[in-house]
Amino acid sequence: MTASLYDRRLILVLGKGGVGRSTVAAAIAGQCAARGKKTLLYETNANDRFGNYFDKPPVGSEPVQLAANLWAVNATPASALAEYGLMILKFKSVYEMVFENRVTRAFLRAIPGLDDYALLGKAWFHAKEEKKGKPVWDTVVFDMPASGHSVSMLKVPWVIVDTVPEGPLTRDARAVKTLLIDPKQTAAVLVTLAEEMPVNEAIELEDKLSAIGIVPQQLVVNQVYPDHFPTGTPLARVLDALLADPTLATPLAEVAAHGSLSRDRRALNAHYLGELAKRAKTPIAELPMLFVKTLGSAEVRGLGQMLVPPVPPAPTTR
C-alpha cells in the first residue's frame, strides 16, 4: 500500500463475505493508529471481532478504546438514526417527541434504505466530526457489509439527491456523496481471496464502485498460501518421490498428503493471482495465510505491518 492511503479521512474496506474483510480493516486501522493518527474503527450490525483482535471485550454501540490512538464502535441502525435525529433536532426532548412515538417509528421502518443511510451517514459524521475547530478523528476505517449490501448502501446518497426534495436530508446526502467520491479524502480498499468466486466478485465490485465515482485504490488478496514446494527444488522432488511410493506408510503418507494439499492450494492461488493481475485495474497487495487457531493482536499487528510501507527515517542535520 502507498503511504498516502493512510492520510485519508475515510477508508472504506469492502469485499465478499468470508474473505477476511474485518481482519484487513483492523490491520489497516492498527497501522493508522501506529502512525500517530487518532483512528476510529467503524463496523455496523456486526458479530464483533475487533475486541478479540485487540484483546478487549466485544465492541458495542458506544466508542471504546482498543489501543493507543485507536477506538472502535459497532453501530446499529437504531443507534445511528437516534444520533442523526439528535444532531438535526438538537434537543433530546424534541427528538423523543418526534422520533420515539409509535406512528413515526412505523413510518421510518417503512422507508427503504433508511437504515443503510443512517449507518453510512454516521461514518460520514465521524469523518467530518470536529471539536473546538479540530477534527475529532484523523481517520475513520469503515469495515463495510458484504459487497452486495455495501454497494447498495453507498448508492443511497445518490438516490436521495436525485429523488428527495431539497432540505436537510438532501443537503447531508450531497455532503456524503461529495466525501465518497473525493480521492483526497476517501480511499476504497477491496479485499478478496485468490479463488474463483471471490476474484470474480472483486472485479465486479471494482466496476460497480468506479461506475458511481468511487475509484478503488488498493486490492488486498488475503490468505495467500506460501510456496513451500517451488517447482524444480529439492523439496518438490522429495514430495513427488513420496507421493509416487504406493507402499508409503503412516505417518509419512499423511505428511506427504498434507504437502500435496499445500502445493495444490498454492497453485490455485497463483492461478487466480494471475487472473487478478490481468483483469483488475486496482494495485494489488498480498497477505499470507496465517496458520493459527485464532487471530489476536500480535497477528493483526503483523498483517498491518505487511501492508504499510515503512516510515522513512527522519532526516539528519549537521
N, C-alpha and C positions, 0 to 999 in steps of 0.2 A: 504494500500500500504506500501511496505517496504521503509525505508528511503533511501536505496541505489538507488532506481529508480530515485530520484531527483538529483543524481550525474552523470547521463548520459549526454553526449554532445548532443544527438539527441533522442527525444521521439516522436515516431510515434503513432498517435491516429487514430484508424480505426474502421469502423462499417457501418452497413446498414444505408441508408438514413432515417432520421426521428427518430433516437434513441437518439438524443441529443449529438452527437459526438462533435460538436463545443463547446457546453456548458462544457463538460468534459475537452476538450483541454484548454479552457480558465481557468477553475478551476485549472488544473494542472500547467499551466503557471503562474497563480497568486501566487500559493504556492511556485514555484521555486523562483520567484522574492522576496517573503516574506522571504525566507531563505537566502537572500543576493546574489542570483545569477543573473547576468545580462542575461535576458531572451528575446528571440525573439519568438513571437507567429506568426507562418507562415501558411497562407492559400493560396489557389490557385483558381482563377476564381470564387470567392465566392460572393454571395449576403451577404455582410459583416454584421456580428452581433457583432463583437468584440468591435466596437466603442460604441454601446449601452451598452454592458456588463460592460464597464468601464467608462460610462458617458462621452464619447468623440464622435467627428464626425466620420463618416464612414472611415474605413482604406482603403488606396489606394496602389498603386504600389511602393511607397517610404516608408521606415520605419518611423513610428511615435510613440512617447512615449505615453503609456496609463496610466502608474503609475510608482512609484519608481521601478527601475530596470527592467521595463517591456516595451518592444516595440512590434509593430506588423507590418506586411506587407502582402498585398493581391496581390500576383504575378499573372501576366498573361503570357501565352506562349510567346507573343511578347516581353514583358519586360524582361523575363528570358533569352530568346535567345539573345536579344541585349546585356545583361550583360555578357553572356557567350562569345559572339563574341568579345566584347571589352577585356575580360580577355585573350583570346587567341591571338588577333591581336595587343593588347597594345595601339594602336593609333586610335582615333575616325575617323580621315580622312581615314585611311586604312579600318576600319570597314565599314564605309559608302560606300566606293568604292566596297567592296566585298559583303556585306550583303544587301545593300539598292538598288541595281539595280534590274530591273524588272525580268530578267532571273533567278538570284539567288533566289529571293523571291518565284518565281513559283516552282523552284526546291525544295526548303526547304519545301514548303507546301505539296509536293508530297511524302515526306519521312514518312512512317508510324512510329508512336511512337515518333517522334522528339519533339512534344510539351510536351509530358509527360516526356521525358528525360530532357528537358530544365528545367521544373519545379522541378523535383527530383534533378537535378544537382545543382540548386540554393539552395535547402535545404542543400545538402552536402557542398557546398561552404561556406554557413554561419556557418555550424557546425565546419568547419575547418579554418574559416577566422581568420587571425592574423594581428595585427598591432604592429610594433616595437617588434616583437617576442613574443607577448602575445595574447591569444585568445580575439577576439572582443566580442564573446558571450560565456557565460558559458554553456548555454542550449538553444537549438532550439526545440520548441514544434511544430510539424507539424500536423495540422488538415487536414488529407488526404481526398481525394474524397471518395464517397460511395464505399463500399467494393469491388465490382466487378472491378471498374475502378482503385482502389488503387492497387489491386494485379497486374493488367496489367502494371501499372506504375512502380511498384517495380521490375518487371521482365525484364524491358528494359535493365539494365546494363548487365544481364546475356546474353541476345540476342546479344548485341553489342560485348561483349568479345568473344562469340562463332562464330560470323559471319563476323565481320568487320576486315580488315587487320590492322596490327599494326600501330599505330600512336597516335596523341594527343587524339582522340576520345576514342580509346580502353584503353589508359593509364588512362584517367579520369574515364571511366566506371569501370575499375578494382578497382580504388580507392573508388568509390561509393559502389561497391559490398562489398569490404572489410569492410567499415564502417557499412553497413547494417547488416552484419552477426556477428559483434563483440559485444557480450552481455555486455562487459565492457564499450562500448561507446554508444550503441544504445539500447533502450527499445521500445517494441511494446505494446501498451495498446489497448485492444479491448473493444468496447462499445456496449451494447445490451439492450434490454428490456426483461422482464420476460414474453414473449409471444411466441407463436409457431414459426412464421416465423423468427423473429429476432434471436431466440435461435438457430434454425437450421442453419441460415446463419452465426452466430458467430462460431459455431462448424466447419462449412465448411471453414470459413476464417482462423481459428486456424490451420487446417490441411494444407491449401494451403501455409500459411506462413512458417510453420515448414518444408514443403517439399523443400523450397528454402533456408533453413538455418536461417530464422528469427524466433526465438522461442519467442512467446508472453510471457510477464512477468506479466501481470495483465489483468483481465477481469472485467470490471465495469458494473454492472447491474443498469441501470438508471431508475428513475421514479417508484420506488417500492412503492406500496400503503401501508400506515400504517395499522396495525391490530387494528382497532377501536373496534372490537367486538370479542374478543377471545372466543373460544368455552368454554361453561360452566360458563362464567362470568355473573354477574347481567345485564350488558349492553346487552349481547347476548340474555338473557332470555326476557328482556323488548322488544327488537326488534322483537323477534319471536312472542310475545304476540300481538304486534301492527299489524304485518303482518297477523296474523290469524284472526283479527277482521274485518268482512265484512262491518260493519257499521261505520268504522273509517272515519271521515270527514276531508276535507281540513281545515287547512294546515297540520294537523298531519299526514294524509295519505301521503302527499308529502314528509314529513320528513322521514317517515318510508321507503318509496320507495328509497329515496336517501341513507339511511343507508343500505338497501339491496344491492344496486348497489356497494357501497363501500366494503361491505363484499364479494360480488362476485368477484370484481376486486382483492381483497387481496387473495382470494382463488386461482384465476387464476395465480397470481404472485407466490404464494407459490408453486404451482404445477411445474411451469417452473424453479423456483429456484432449486427445487429438481432434475429436468432433467439436469440442468447445473452441479449440484454437482456430478451427476453420469457420465456425458459424457465429461465434459471439463477437460483438463489437466492443465489449467492455474488457478492460485489462483484467487478467486472471491472476489470482494468488492461490496457493495451495496450503492446506493444513493437514497434518498426518493423522492417521488413526491412532488413538491412544489406547493401549491395551491395559485398561484399569477397570475395576468393578464400578466405581463411582467417580465422578469428577468433583474435585474440590478446588479450593482457592489456588493451590500450587499448580494444578493442571490448567486452570483458566488463565492464570497469570502467564504460564509458559506459552500457551497458544497466542495470547496477546502479544508477547514479545516476538513471536514468529511473524506476526502481521505488521508490527510497527517498525518503520525504519529507525535505525539508531539515531539518537540525538547527537548532532555534531558537537565536538568539544569546543568549549569557549575559546576565543582567540587569545593568544598570549600577548602580553605587552612587554616592551623593553624600555 
